[in-house]
Structures are given as structure tokens and as C-alpha cells.
Amino acid sequence: MHNFFNFYRHGFIRVAAAVPEVRVADPAYNAAETVRLARQAAAEHAILAVFPGLHLSAGSNEDLFHQQALLEATAAAITEIMQKTAGLDPVFILGAPFVVDSFLFNCALILQHGQLLGIVPQTYLPTGRARQFRPAAATSRTSVDFCGRRNIPFGTDLLFTAKNIPHFVFAVELGEDMFVPVPPSASAALAGATVLINPAASPAAAGSAGCRRTLIAAHAARCLAAYLYVSAGCGESTTDFTWDGHALVAESGELLAETERFRPHSELLYTEIDLERLVQERLRCHTFAENARLQAAAGHFRQVEFTVTTPEAQLLLSRPCPRFPYIPADPEKRQKHFRDTYKMQIQGLTQRLRAAGRKKIVLGVSGGLDSAQALVIAAKAMDQLELPREHVRAYTMPGFATSDKTRKNAWKLIKALGVYGEEIDIRSASRQLLADIGHPAGRGEAVYDVTFENVQAGQRTATLFRLANLHGGLVLGTGDMSELALGWTTYGVGDHMSHYNVNAGIPKTLLQQLLRWEAEAGVAGEAASQVLLDILATDISPELVPGRSDSDEPAQLTEEIIGPYELHDFFLYYSSLFGFRPSKVAYLAYNAWHDKSSGSRHGLPEEKQRQYTLAQIKHWLQVFLRRFYAVSQFKRSASPDGPMIGPGSLSPRSGWRAPSDASAAPWLDEAECIPDSQ
């Protein structure tokens, strides 16, 4: 791949929101500041820069907008900017009053290479602006002449399409247009615009910024688009209003970046927009496509094409690239996410027990993460059903490699939660089965292959199902979504199977932090909290292969065998939810994981913070691709029921659906173009 380390090669574009310091009724000064910021945006590798509404004249001129001197000076300023930015490649969107015939419009001027690509007037005028300007509907003109160029596209029906950058299509609305029930940008998005732009000149008001964030993020989510909003800032007249210079960029419901409001000088805000993500989301959203079909007759859009040269430099993302995409980075949102997840698991289990007519739960408890979470949820389900916690029958089932530490933690948690506990040693039954099938381990030989491991896993599950028969209970599964994605589970009569699995929709990284939240919040009691923290500090291991007889340390460490769960969860998120090619997933992973000192810590302690080289990312990505696409789908196709918790369920009924016999060749071949180092 040509220049792997350049985000333009992975479907991103860099945009800039420019908030210039202006002088009221001084277009010459404002033009000079515009040119300065335009050059700066180009130097920072942005290919689109948006300025506030009416910034060339300033937006607070009131009746001065009707003065010929100001309008002529503004036209001269536009001409000067066209001349001085002719050598710059980005597209610039300027705000200015613009006269068409005998009407004055609040317009956005789209400029590139010193030429006007088009002019968009405001559709909906607030009361204060209606005194000076006319709405777009006041004219039927579809083109205008300016500065020696004839037939410049004019109107609200313009889509600006980059000929050489796939999916880069933008549309413009102005100010109040965004805040009506059906904004013009909604129709533009349905017509194909992926980037929606709003040069505004709105005064500040206490509380308005929060409302603006909410509305714009929600609009971007509904439109499956990016939205750039840039409002007037310092230098505007404070005769009756103040101006906060609020600029923000949202993408499909997520706020990517915003300026600090009320800055006393000019400011440029940069971020990147993931065009491929937007298109992938639209591709998967049938309601968006259906809405577009039904609204197609509502209006026709004209295409204005342009070409923009993208930089060849090495460019990493400036936008946030969360290491743990299944977990909110914001602490307050994270706590709410944990609480919701916890309650969803409890509700899923209680409803299944009611529907099945069962009052008892049977599960195996290993002293590891997954069974600990399942046990906590089982106990809480009994509380909600107003049944004794002793109706949860928890079994420890030590095998050939069970460590003393995990066994003790299993019993501590059972006692702390007050559920019924019993130990069934599976070693004798496993030896007998190994002997019956003629396995060397049945004769006492140290042959620890997959059969040796799966005999133990199968023995545990078979025992649990028979115990459920005996006690009229429901076998509760414990495996998580990450294990299901990797196929790290014993199929059929093994940990793959249960009557219901409360963890099936939770990736390992979320489950780890969910347990930590439960421990710190004390939702299961103080004694259980201490055990949960000890379990979190224990290395993840299947404990199926014996280690040294003089050591309690496991001979197997899961993440040394199949790779770090934090990487696999990252790969899973971007592969299953967005369908990104492996090289893009690797680029995102490198941005997120190459430097542990940058980005959000997601509440993790310092000792849990890790970083990875590109070579490590590539290696484990190839492992993921092979296991996810070619090896493990047959296990997911036969998954037991379990609640969907967050985005990207792997349930064959409500989430990921794929053939069990597909090849991974296209993904593995594409991954070969990932370099081994920077």
C-alpha cells in the first residue's frame, strides 16, 4: 500500500473550522485574516476549511448590510481572496452578504483554486436576519455571474462532489437552517452528501452551546453524516449580543472536536472525517436507504464536481481513536454504560427463567473473569425474582491444571454471594474417558493435546447439564463475546453450550472493566468486591494443561496463545461493525496503541496500560482474521441464546450472520500489504 501511514489512504479527510478575529464593516481586514487562516489550513494538510457565516463583512452589521459601500467592499474582498488563494488546493467556504438582482442574501461561497464553485443562500432566516436578507426562495435564479465568471451555480440544491476522493460529497446550509424540523441538509444527506456544512453567524446565549451540541450530534446520527458547524466569534459587535466562536465537528452522532468558546483571537480547529465509516453505516442501514427512496421525489440536486490533491506526507490522526471502542472514554458515560450493561444482563436472565418456568440456576465457577460475572448476575437475578440465592447452584470442577489460587477465589466468591456451592472433581471421570478412547494420557503419559483439553471441558459441561436435569435448573453459560469471535471455546458438549448465556454480548475488555466497576461500586457486597479485584489481577488461563508440580502458576496463558484481548476486541469492533479492510483496521490500531501515554486511559490503572508496535499489531490481526473469518463461525452459528448488550452482537439471530465455511483469503491477502514497521 502506498504510504500506509497517511490517513487519506484509509478513507479519511482532514477538515478545518476557521474562526477568524474580524472587524465590523472592514472587509479588507477580514479578507487578509481569511487568507492567513486559509494558508495555515493548507499547511496543516486540510482539504476543506469552513469559515463562519457573513465573516467577510462581519455578521453584526445590522442595517449597514444595506449600504453600497460595505457591499462593494465585500465583493472586492471576495475577489482579493480568490486571487491570493489561487495557488492553494483546499476547498474554502466563506460567509458573505451577496446581491442577486435586487435581493440581498446571506450566502456561503464555495471557493477553490481562486474560482467560485458555487454559492448557497440561506433558506430559513431568523426574525432578526429577515430585516436585512431574503430567504433563498425569493429568487428562482440557478446561476449568477461574478468577477468575470459566468453561470456560477447558485441555490440550495447543490452537491459538491470530489472526483478523485471516493465518497467526499458535501452540502451547505446556513445558520438557522439547521434548527428547523426538517433541515435542508437532511435532504442533501439522503441525496448522497456525506459531509454537511453550516457557516453560521449566531449570537451566544447562556446554555445555547449544550443545546447546539445535542442537536448537531443527533442530526449527524440521523443523517449518517459528518456535520461541521462554525459560528462567528471575536471582533463582532457587542452592541446587543456576544459571540462565542463556537465551532464543532460531529460524525454519525459522535462529537469529534470543538473549539473553546469566547477565545479572544482567531482559531483553527482540525479533525478528520471517516468517509468510509459513513458509507459503511449507510450501506448497513436499510431505513436510511428506504427514506432516501421515498424522499427522492422531494427535490433534485445539481452536482458540482471538483478535484483536490491529497498530501503524500505521513499523517496520523488528530481525532480521538479509542483503544477500547466498546467502552465510553468519558467517565460519566462509562459509569452509565456499566450500570446499563449490568441491568440488561439481569433482565435477560430473569425473563428467561420466568419463560422457562425454572427457579434454579446451575453453573460452573472457575475463579476466572467470565464465571465470576455470570455468578454475580445469577445472584442478583434471584434477588429480583425474590427467590433464595441458594437456588443458584455453583459448582467448582477442578481438573488436571486447576490452580490453588483460582479454586480458592471461586469458593470465596460463592461464599461471599451466599449461593449454594459444591465441588465435583472431574479428574477421575476425565481419566476414565481418556482411557476409554485410547488416549495416551489415560495410561498416565504426559500427552497434553487438544483431546486432553477438550475431555476436561466436555466433562464439565456434561456434568452441569445432568445437574440441571437433576435439580430442575437452567445451565448458565459464561463465555464472552471475544471468546466467541476467536472460537476460543470447546464446541458442543463444552463451554460453548448452555441453556442461556448472559455474557455472550460482552467483549472481554468490557467484562473486565464491568467487574472492576462492580467491585468499586460494591454492588455485590464488600466481601465479593475484594474477591472480584483479586480475580481481575489474575492472568487469564484455561487451566487445562498441567504446569510444574512445584508451582501454582498456570502452564497456559491465553493471551500468549491467541493474543491480547484488548487488540482482538479492537479488531472485532472495526471489522464486524464497519467492515473495514484489514489495513485500515491496522492503521487505526496503530494510532490507538503505538503510544500508551496518549489517549484516554478508560479508567485503567497504570500497570494495565500497554502499547504495541505495528509488527505486533499485524501479527495478531492476522491471527484474528484467520480465526474470525475461517475457523470459528460454525461455533457462532450454533450459539445459545443470550442478550445483545452493545453494538456488534455475534448472535446468528440478532447480530452477525455469516456462512460457516467461508474462506479468509481476501482478508489475509489484503493484510499482507501492512508494513512490518514505520
Secondary structure, 3 states (H helix, E strand, C coil): CCCCCEHHHHCEEEEEEEECCCCCCCHHHHHHHHHHHHHHHHHCCCCEEECCCCCCCCCCCHHHHHCHHHHHHHHHHHHHHHHHCCCCCCEEEEEEEEEECCEEEEEEEEEECCEEEEEEECCCCCCCHHHCCCCHHHCCCCEEEECCEEEEEECCCEEEEECCCCCCEEEECCHHHHHCCCCHHHHHHHCCCCEEEEECCCCCCCCHHHHHHHHHHHHHHHHCCEEEEECCCCCCCCCCCCCCCCEEEEECCEEEEECCCCCCCCEEEEEEEEHHHHHHHHHHCHHHHHHHHHHHHHCCCEEEEECCCCCCCCECCCCCCCCCCCCCCCHHHHHHHHHHHHHHHHHHHHHHHHHHCCCEEEEECCCCHHHHHHHHHHHHHHHHCCCCHHHEEEEECCCCCCCHHHHHHHHHHHHHHCCEEEECCCHHHHHHHHHHCCCHHHHCCCCCCHHHHHHHHHHHHHHHHHHHHHHCEEEEECCCHHHHHHCCCCCCCCCCCCCEECCCCCCHHHHHHHHHHHHHHCCCCHHHHHHHHHHHCCCCCCCCCCCCCCCCCCCCCHHHHCCCHHHHHHHHHHHHCCCCCHHHHHHHHHHHHCCCCCCCCCCCCHHHCCCCCHHHHHHHHHHHHHHHHHHCHHHHCCCCCCCCCCCCCCCCCCCCCCCCCCCCHHHHHHHCCCCCCC
